[in-house]
Amino acid sequence: MKKFVNQSLKSFNTFGFDVSAAEVYEVTQNSDLNELFNMGIFKRSFKIISGGSNLLLTKDIETPVILIRNKGIKLIEETQDYIYLEVSAGENWHEFVLYTVDKSWGGIENLSLIPGCVGAAPIQNIGAYGTEVKDTITRVNAFNINSGDTEIFENEQCKFGYRDTIFKNQVKDQYIITSVCFKLHKKWSPKTEYGDIKKQLSDNGIINPSIKSVSEAIIQIRQSKLPDPSKIGNSGSFFKNPVISKARAEELTKLFPTIKTFNVNDFEVKVAAAWLIDSLGWKGHQENNIGVHEKQALVLINKGGGKGKDILTLAQKIQESVKVKFGIQLEFEVNIW
Ligand SMILES: Cc1cc2nc3c(=O)[nH]c(=O)nc-3n(C[C@H](O)[C@H](O)[C@H](O)COP(=O)(O)OP(=O)(O)OC[C@H]3O[C@@H](n4cnc5c(N)ncnc54)[C@H](O)[C@@H]3O)c2cc1C
């Protein structure tokens, strides 16, 4: 296990903020966690970074930072219909998706090009283009920082919700995810109803989509809509889409007829946070080298040389203006440190 002191975290967060960490430990195998446990690191406060694509770093970090870099993809079982895999937490998410696409194993192709690592994927139940990772996860293996044991969380125990799980609530900061187990389909049917997938496939001349052609279409759509963090610092969607009651949504629709909502169940609807923010004129707003992306109102950006605390201030101003105009409290999707 490597240790770095006074390490810049600029290349470890996709916003590209140049804060420093007093001590950083790079975990490349599960036994490194036992070593950190024996060193008493987990008795103090500490932070975990995987791909750093869901983080807003607002200040230097004095507590130990643990970088998750363990690798490996294991085939656990293969049946006529399914493939069962165990994937180490430090594997890059998109590379893992491409690996499964290459083998024609279906289930996560709609989650192509999401940045970050496999171990962080269950934490906020990553989702895109009509798919959530929860539908392919069978179990999550995690190191208990209090006991030093590795425990298994079966799918139901993870309490998966919209960008939400037990790891963000009841057991927050108590476990380090070491690997994730997936069940993927050998017999597969494409999910193309969401967003522009059908249009992109048709533009690509595809009539009978394969896993690969769906993945490629998703990559093309994402590249046309979202800023590439290697060019413009960002953390994807900064805000969650708020969920409100159907009755409240009906009232809002009378006041704001173009408001965008999606049914969640018989009682609740999701409001497009991007619509709320855009309608208040924030899209393209810029100040102090940071701002709101010109094509996507949900994405806050660091144009280079900006500060994390300025992003936080801007995010709070956006929250406040949405609250005043629509009476809706926007929640952050990004973790603020
Ligand atoms: C351009 C862009 C597009 C994006 N698009 C999407 C999208 O479509 N859908 C979506 O859901 N998300 C999206 N995201 C957000 C982000 O990619 C995901 O949340 C991703 O899963 C974060 O992974 P990470 O490895 O970067 O996590 P990090 O940012 O490193 O960590 C996120 C949180 O998880 C904790 N953590 C990380 N690894 C572990 C571990 N092994 N054990 C315990 N805790 C851990 C960290 O402490 C932190 O609190 C996007 C981000 C960007 C920059």
The ligand as an SDF file (V2000), in Angstrom:
LIG
                    3D

 53 58  0  0  0  0  0  0  0  0999 V2000
  -19.8240   13.8920  -16.4700 C   0  0  0  0  0  0  0  0  0  0  0  0
  -20.5260   13.1060  -15.3710 C   0  0  0  0  0  0  0  0  0  0  0  0
  -21.6780   12.4110  -15.6690 C   0  0  0  0  0  0  0  0  0  0  0  0
  -22.3390   11.6710  -14.6630 C   0  0  0  0  0  0  0  0  0  0  0  0
  -23.4710   10.9910  -14.9960 N   0  0  0  0  0  0  0  0  0  0  0  0
  -24.1150   10.2720  -14.0560 C   0  0  0  0  0  0  0  0  0  0  0  0
  -25.3030    9.5460  -14.3990 C   0  0  0  0  0  0  0  0  0  0  0  0
  -25.7450    9.5370  -15.5410 O   0  0  0  0  0  0  0  0  0  0  0  0
  -25.9260    8.8500  -13.4130 N   0  0  0  0  0  0  0  0  0  0  0  0
  -25.4460    8.8130  -12.1390 C   0  0  0  0  0  0  0  0  0  0  0  0
  -26.0750    8.1430  -11.3000 O   0  0  0  0  0  0  0  0  0  0  0  0
  -24.3250    9.4830  -11.7880 N   0  0  0  0  0  0  0  0  0  0  0  0
  -23.6500   10.2050  -12.7130 C   0  0  0  0  0  0  0  0  0  0  0  0
  -22.5190   10.9050  -12.3740 N   0  0  0  0  0  0  0  0  0  0  0  0
  -22.0460   10.8830  -10.9670 C   0  0  0  0  0  0  0  0  0  0  0  0
  -20.9240    9.8580  -10.6890 C   0  0  0  0  0  0  0  0  0  0  0  0
  -20.2950    9.4580  -11.8600 O   0  0  0  0  0  0  0  0  0  0  0  0
  -21.4470    8.6230   -9.9540 C   0  0  0  0  0  0  0  0  0  0  0  0
  -22.0670    8.9890   -8.7430 O   0  0  0  0  0  0  0  0  0  0  0  0
  -20.3350    7.6210   -9.6550 C   0  0  0  0  0  0  0  0  0  0  0  0
  -20.8840    6.4080   -9.2000 O   0  0  0  0  0  0  0  0  0  0  0  0
  -19.3410    8.1310   -8.6150 C   0  0  0  0  0  0  0  0  0  0  0  0
  -18.2770    7.2140   -8.5880 O   0  0  0  0  0  0  0  0  0  0  0  0
  -16.8550    7.6230   -8.0450 P   0  0  0  0  0  0  0  0  0  0  0  0
  -16.0280    6.4010   -8.0730 O   0  0  0  0  0  0  0  0  0  0  0  0
  -16.3340    8.7690   -8.8130 O   0  0  0  0  0  0  0  0  0  0  0  0
  -17.2040    8.0490   -6.5620 O   0  0  0  0  0  0  0  0  0  0  0  0
  -16.5020    9.1690   -5.6780 P   0  0  0  0  0  0  0  0  0  0  0  0
  -16.8750   10.5060   -6.2160 O   0  0  0  0  0  0  0  0  0  0  0  0
  -15.0770    8.8820   -5.4950 O   0  0  0  0  0  0  0  0  0  0  0  0
  -17.2580    8.9310   -4.2940 O   0  0  0  0  0  0  0  0  0  0  0  0
  -18.6290    9.2210   -4.1570 C   0  0  0  0  0  0  0  0  0  0  0  0
  -19.0610    8.9140   -2.7110 C   0  0  0  0  0  0  0  0  0  0  0  0
  -18.9660    7.5210   -2.4570 O   0  0  0  0  0  0  0  0  0  0  0  0
  -18.0060    7.2530   -1.4200 C   0  0  0  0  0  0  0  0  0  0  0  0
  -17.2600    6.0670   -1.8690 N   0  0  0  0  0  0  0  0  0  0  0  0
  -16.6060    5.9220   -3.0570 C   0  0  0  0  0  0  0  0  0  0  0  0
  -16.1280    4.6750   -3.1700 N   0  0  0  0  0  0  0  0  0  0  0  0
  -16.4700    4.0190   -2.0370 C   0  0  0  0  0  0  0  0  0  0  0  0
  -16.2730    2.6900   -1.5610 C   0  0  0  0  0  0  0  0  0  0  0  0
  -15.6060    1.7640   -2.2710 N   0  0  0  0  0  0  0  0  0  0  0  0
  -16.7730    2.3490   -0.3440 N   0  0  0  0  0  0  0  0  0  0  0  0
  -17.4610    3.2660    0.3960 C   0  0  0  0  0  0  0  0  0  0  0  0
  -17.6750    4.5430    0.0040 N   0  0  0  0  0  0  0  0  0  0  0  0
  -17.1870    4.9110   -1.2020 C   0  0  0  0  0  0  0  0  0  0  0  0
  -17.1470    8.5040   -1.3260 C   0  0  0  0  0  0  0  0  0  0  0  0
  -16.6050    8.6330   -0.0330 O   0  0  0  0  0  0  0  0  0  0  0  0
  -18.1630    9.5680   -1.6550 C   0  0  0  0  0  0  0  0  0  0  0  0
  -18.9420    9.8710   -0.5340 O   0  0  0  0  0  0  0  0  0  0  0  0
  -21.8200   11.6490  -13.3460 C   0  0  0  0  0  0  0  0  0  0  0  0
  -20.6410   12.3520  -13.0550 C   0  0  0  0  0  0  0  0  0  0  0  0
  -19.9920   13.0680  -14.0540 C   0  0  0  0  0  0  0  0  0  0  0  0
  -18.7240   13.8050  -13.7320 C   0  0  0  0  0  0  0  0  0  0  0  0
  1  2  1  0
  2  3  1  0
  2 52  2  0
  3  4  2  0
  4  5  1  0
  4 50  1  0
  5  6  2  0
  6  7  1  0
  6 13  1  0
  7  8  2  0
  7  9  1  0
  9 10  1  0
 10 11  2  0
 10 12  1  0
 12 13  2  0
 13 14  1  0
 14 15  1  0
 14 50  1  0
 15 16  1  0
 16 17  1  0
 16 18  1  0
 18 19  1  0
 18 20  1  0
 20 21  1  0
 20 22  1  0
 22 23  1  0
 23 24  1  0
 24 25  2  0
 24 26  1  0
 24 27  1  0
 27 28  1  0
 28 29  2  0
 28 30  1  0
 28 31  1  0
 31 32  1  0
 32 33  1  0
 33 34  1  0
 33 48  1  0
 34 35  1  0
 35 36  1  0
 35 46  1  0
 36 37  1  0
 36 45  1  0
 37 38  2  0
 38 39  1  0
 39 40  1  0
 39 45  2  0
 40 41  1  0
 40 42  2  0
 42 43  1  0
 43 44  2  0
 44 45  1  0
 46 47  1  0
 46 48  1  0
 48 49  1  0
 50 51  2  0
 51 52  1  0
 52 53  1  0
M  END
$$$$
